[in-house]
Every structure is written in structure tokens, then in C-alpha cells.
């Protein structure tokens, strides 16, 4: 996008920053690396994210778990499994 001014660019940045959700739903993908980082399929998407995510030590992820993630810094942390309804 081409902006008329730095102020326009800043306003667009601030607007988009607010659109980023603090929490997201997802599912544990069937892949994990040697450092116990988990790949996630975010709700509404059909393939796993290429980024790997850490989880709280109280949660032990399993393939297929529906999970809640919280935005921390520039990434997400897996908070835990969302129970069945």
C-alpha cells in the first residue's frame, strides 16, 4: 500500500494492530520438533502454521486437541485444551 504521509501509515498500523486477537482457537497438528514446540492448525484454516508454539507446563498436548492460545509478545502460547461440550 502507498501512503500519502507517515501519519496515514501510522494510523493504518494502529488500526491493524487492534485487529489482532488476544486469544485464538486451534488444534494440535500431528507434528512436533525435538524441542517440544507444537504446530497448530488455527480455527478457520486448513493447514498447520509453519511457526512452532510453546505451551504451559501444566498441559501435555496430544494430536487433535482443541486448544486456546494467548498472544504474548509477537507470538502465541498454548494455554491448554478446551473441553468437549
Secondary structure, DSSP 8 states (H G I E B T S, - for coil): ---SSHHHHHHHHHHHHHTS-SEEEEEEEEEE-TT--EEEEETT-SS--SSEEEE-TT----TT-EEEEEEETTEEEEEEE----
